[in-house]
């Protein structure tokens, strides 16, 4: 019995693993990757403003009070931020707290993005504009 079990184990070890001829999975295209943005439509915001930076499938930046980061999913103009992680520094002023609260609420509602080289507009599920940003990276002419 032991000999039969040993033979089966040896036979299994000698078997060839099938070769996977399928092409490697394509990674999703992240059109916003490498872009950096400053929110310009929050008139009551902290003068330093909230920022939004995209790198691969991650987004991060400054809320006006704290640093933040989240996964981001893009599909054409559809955009969805995952769970947001935020540092927990005390905001120095009510203005910073309001800027952060407004920014994080907007990130939660964002479902679409329309952008060109200089401007990014985020929209909710009904495609109503909820935020506007200017690029912080100078364009190359």
C-alpha atoms as one frame of an Amber mdcrd trajectory, in Angstrom:
protein
   0.000   0.000   0.000   2.837   2.374   0.884   4.594   1.526  -2.347   1.441
   2.311  -4.364   0.986   5.641  -2.565   4.666   6.497  -3.103   4.360   5.620
  -6.807   1.292   7.854  -7.180   3.091  10.762  -5.488   6.136  10.308  -7.722
   3.970  10.072 -10.819   2.155  13.272  -9.851   5.454  15.062  -9.312   6.624
  14.069 -12.798   3.448  15.233 -14.524   3.838  18.368 -16.583   1.957  21.472
 -15.579  -0.169  22.704 -18.481   1.084  25.882 -20.119  -1.300  28.829 -19.973
  -1.358  30.268 -23.495  -3.778  33.046 -22.539  -2.336  36.555 -22.798  -1.687
  38.330 -19.506  -4.620  40.274 -18.142  -4.602  43.877 -19.271  -4.475  46.387
 -16.462  -7.191  49.005 -16.417  -6.362  52.304 -18.053  -6.122  55.164 -15.594
  -6.532  58.325 -17.649  -6.104  60.573 -14.614  -2.897  58.870 -13.461  -0.079
  61.366 -13.045  -2.386  64.382 -12.781  -2.565  66.801  -9.846  -5.450  69.149
  -9.083  -6.385  72.051  -6.773 -10.047  72.611  -5.888 -11.175  76.073  -6.967
 -14.951  76.149  -6.454 -15.193  76.041  -2.636 -15.375  79.796  -1.969 -15.319
  79.329   1.817 -12.306  77.002   1.681  -9.023  77.157   3.476  -6.771  79.421
   1.354  -4.475  76.447   0.736  -7.398  74.514  -0.739  -8.050  70.824  -1.109
  -5.950  68.825  -3.548  -6.470  65.688  -5.588  -3.518  63.710  -7.010  -3.914
  60.555  -9.107  -1.267  57.851  -9.457  -2.261  54.523 -11.008  -5.371  53.254
  -9.245  -4.822  55.505  -6.189  -5.845  59.049  -5.397  -4.513  61.167  -2.560
  -4.047  64.754  -1.497  -4.870  67.341   1.112  -8.374  67.957   2.505  -7.622
  71.492   3.627  -6.715  70.104   7.040  -5.432  66.510   6.715  -3.798  64.191
   4.170  -6.035  61.581   2.533  -5.772  58.564   0.216  -8.160  56.138  -1.488
  -8.372  53.580  -4.251  -9.985  54.940  -7.403 -11.770  53.119 -10.205 -12.053
  54.683 -13.656 -14.060  53.514 -16.635 -14.177  56.209 -19.279 -15.693  59.223
 -17.534 -17.073  57.047 -14.723 -15.110  57.512 -11.532 -15.499  55.992  -8.097
 -13.390  56.513  -4.998 -13.040  53.646  -2.547 -12.917  53.966   1.214 -10.971
  57.102   2.136  -8.211  57.002   4.759  -7.513  60.362   6.419  -4.876  61.432
   8.908  -6.392  62.661  12.152  -4.691  65.975  12.822  -6.765  68.578  14.634
  -7.865  71.321  12.257  -6.569  74.730  13.341  -9.725  76.614  12.355 -13.411
  76.120  11.607 -12.599  77.076   7.990 -10.235  74.103   7.691 -12.841  71.786
   9.233 -15.476  73.017   6.754 -13.065  72.627   3.819 -12.316  69.047   4.875
 -15.970  68.136   5.485 -17.017  69.583   2.094 -14.164  67.844   0.281 -14.730
  64.411   1.840 -18.482  64.651   1.162 -17.768  65.507  -2.467 -15.338  62.543
  -2.823 -18.058  60.240  -1.467 -20.640  61.515  -3.992 -18.356  61.641  -7.064
 -19.363  59.244  -9.853 -18.107  60.957 -13.027 -15.102  63.023 -14.051 -14.637
  65.238 -17.059 -11.176  66.667 -17.595  -8.817  68.263 -20.034  -5.251  69.416
 -19.521  -6.181  72.385 -17.322  -9.511  71.590 -15.658 -11.205  68.692 -13.856
 -14.917  68.611 -13.046 -16.362  65.934 -10.754 -20.058  65.060 -11.004 -22.533
  63.079  -8.923 -24.641  60.105 -10.061 -27.070  62.434 -11.884 -24.079  64.109
 -13.592 -24.544  67.372 -11.702 -21.273  69.235 -11.139 -20.134  68.910  -7.521
 -16.521  70.146  -7.717 -14.100  71.943  -9.999 -10.315  71.747  -9.987  -7.451
  73.405 -11.838  -4.343  71.481 -12.805  -1.322  72.139 -10.603   1.069  70.667
 -13.157   2.091  73.167 -15.848   1.290  72.025 -19.371   4.169  71.376 -21.729
   3.915  73.317 -24.962
